[in-house]
């Protein structure tokens, strides 16, 4: 029997797909990915929206990063791979961090007009999907936000709640993405609960 502290060589790595959207909190993508990679037996890939690209340097993200153009470059004819379906099959867990107000609205209403929202629309609901809302306090407090968050939870998605802090715009209030250690701890807990952790 393989001790619990060692990976079974026959056991495949756990695949975490990180979705990043156009909130200022996307600045934290490089550190979030680096911290996730410290979880034993984990592989990480990232799907980015176009707006998210404004907030991080792709050179600082040490894993494969996919965007909308990759889907269309891969598919030329009938037999070619469909990237959003391949990523859905590859991933054991999807973490959307940060989830901006725009993509929250898309997810709640089933819109799928980019690579990330296509992965989400095709998501296998037997696998965990975690989301970390992040937006200005005024946007967070709009009544439609609570409705849309509740809609995602009704699908079985897991919210990692936003927090109160001074935002980049200077406002202070709820709407900031949860801290990276909080997010990573929740991912670890879900992996362990689902029997996907190297130490489970």
C-alpha positions in Angstrom: 0.0 0.0 0.0 1.3 3.5 -0.9 1.6 5.7 2.2 -0.7 8.6 2.2 2.2 11.1 2.2 3.3 9.8 -1.2 1.6 10.0 -4.6 0.6 6.7 -6.1 2.5 6.6 -9.4 -0.6 5.1 -11.0 -2.8 8.0 -9.8 -3.2 10.8 -12.2 -2.6 14.4 -11.1 -5.6 16.5 -10.1 -6.4 19.1 -12.7 -7.4 22.6 -11.6 -8.7 25.0 -14.3 -8.6 28.6 -13.2 -10.9 31.1 -14.9 -9.9 34.8 -14.7 -12.2 37.7 -15.6 -12.0 41.4 -15.9 -11.8 42.6 -12.3 -8.8 44.4 -10.9 -8.4 41.4 -8.6 -7.0 39.6 -11.7 -3.7 41.3 -10.6 -3.5 38.4 -8.1 -3.5 35.7 -10.8 0.2 35.0 -10.7 0.3 34.5 -7.0 -2.9 32.5 -7.0 -1.5 30.1 -9.6 1.8 29.8 -7.7 0.0 28.9 -4.5 -2.3 26.4 -6.1 0.8 24.7 -7.6 2.1 24.0 -4.1 -0.8 21.6 -3.5 0.7 18.1 -4.0 -0.3 16.3 -7.2 -1.9 19.3 -8.8 -1.7 20.6 -12.4 -3.1 24.0 -13.2 -4.2 25.7 -16.5 -5.8 29.1 -16.9 -8.6 30.4 -19.1 -8.6 34.2 -19.4 -11.2 36.6 -20.7 -9.9 39.4 -22.9 -10.7 42.0 -20.3 -8.8 40.2 -17.6 -5.6 40.5 -19.7 -5.4 44.2 -18.7 -4.5 43.3 -15.1 -1.7 40.8 -15.1 1.5 40.0 -17.0 1.2 36.6 -18.8 5.0 36.1 -18.4 4.4 35.8 -14.6 1.8 33.0 -15.0 3.9 29.8 -14.9 1.3 27.5 -16.6 -0.5 27.2 -19.9 -2.9 30.1 -20.4 -5.8 29.9 -22.9 -7.9 32.8 -24.4 -10.6 33.1 -27.0 -8.2 33.2 -29.9 -6.8 29.7 -29.0 -10.3 28.1 -29.5 -10.6 29.5 -33.0 -7.0 28.7 -34.0 -7.4 25.1 -33.0 -10.6 24.5 -34.9 -10.5 24.6 -38.7 -12.5 21.6 -39.8 -14.9 19.0 -38.4 -12.3 16.6 -36.9 -10.4 19.3 -35.0 -10.5 19.7 -31.2 -13.1 21.9 -29.6 -11.1 23.6 -26.9 -13.9 24.4 -24.4 -15.0 20.8 -24.4 -11.4 19.5 -24.1 -10.8 21.8 -21.1 -14.1 20.7 -19.5 -13.0 17.0 -19.9 -9.4 17.8 -18.6 -10.4 19.6 -15.4 -11.4 18.0 -12.1 -12.2 21.4 -10.6 -13.0 24.8 -12.0 -12.1 27.9 -10.0 -13.3 31.3 -11.3 -11.2 33.9 -9.5 -11.9 36.7 -9.8 -15.5 36.6 -11.0 -16.5 40.1 -12.2 -20.0 41.4 -12.4 -20.2 41.0 -16.2 -19.3 37.3 -16.1 -21.5 36.7 -13.1 -24.4 37.9 -15.1 -23.4 35.7 -18.0 -23.1 32.6 -15.9 -26.4 33.2 -14.1 -28.2 33.5 -17.5 -26.4 30.8 -19.4 -24.6 33.1 -21.9 -21.5 31.7 -23.5 -19.8 34.2 -25.8 -16.2 33.5 -24.9 -13.9 30.5 -24.1 -14.4 30.7 -20.4 -18.2 31.0 -20.4 -18.4 28.1 -23.0 -16.4 25.9 -20.5 -18.8 26.9 -17.8 -21.9 26.3 -19.9 -20.6 22.8 -20.7 -19.4 22.1 -17.2 -19.9 18.6 -15.7 -22.1 19.4 -12.7 -20.7 16.4 -10.9 -17.4 18.2 -10.6 -16.8 21.2 -8.3 -17.0 24.8 -9.6 -15.9 27.5 -7.2 -16.4 31.2 -7.8 -14.9 34.3 -6.1 -16.9 37.4 -6.8 -15.0 40.7 -7.1 -16.5 44.1 -8.0 -17.0 47.6 -6.8 -19.1 47.9 -3.6 -21.9 49.8 -5.5 -22.1 47.0 -8.0 -22.0 44.3 -5.3 -24.9 46.1 -3.5 -27.1 46.2 -6.5 -30.1 43.9 -5.8 -29.5 41.8 -9.0 -26.1 40.7 -7.7 -27.6 38.7 -4.8 -30.1 37.1 -7.2 -27.3 36.1 -9.6 -25.1 34.7 -6.8 -28.1 32.7 -5.6 -28.7 31.4 -9.1 -25.1 30.1 -9.3 -25.4 28.4 -5.9 -28.6 26.7 -7.1 -26.6 25.1 -9.9 -24.4 23.6 -7.1 -21.5 26.1 -7.6 -19.6 27.1 -4.4 -19.2 30.7 -3.5 -16.0 31.9 -1.8 -17.5 35.2 -0.5 -15.9 38.6 -1.2 -14.6 40.7 1.6 -14.6 44.2 2.9 -11.5 46.3 2.2 -10.3 49.5 0.6 -10.8 49.0 -3.2 -8.4 50.1 -5.9 -10.9 52.9 -6.9 -10.6 54.3 -3.3 -14.0 53.2 -2.1 -14.1 51.1 1.1 -16.7 48.3 1.4 -17.6 44.8 0.4 -16.7 43.6 -3.0 -13.0 42.7 -2.9 -12.0 39.2 -3.9 -11.3 36.8 -1.0 -7.6 36.6 0.0 -5.5 34.1 -1.9 -4.8 31.9 1.3 -8.6 31.7 1.8 -9.2 30.6 -1.8 -6.4 28.0 -1.7 -7.7 26.6 1.6 -11.2 26.2 0.2 -9.8 24.5 -2.9 -7.8 22.1 -0.7 -10.9 21.4 1.4 -13.0 20.6 -1.6 -10.3 18.4 -3.2 -10.0 16.4 0.1 -13.8 16.1 0.4 -14.1 14.8 -3.1 -11.2 12.4 -2.7 -9.1 14.3 -5.3 -6.3 15.4 -3.0 -2.9 13.7 -3.0 -3.3 13.3 0.7 -6.9 12.2 0.8 
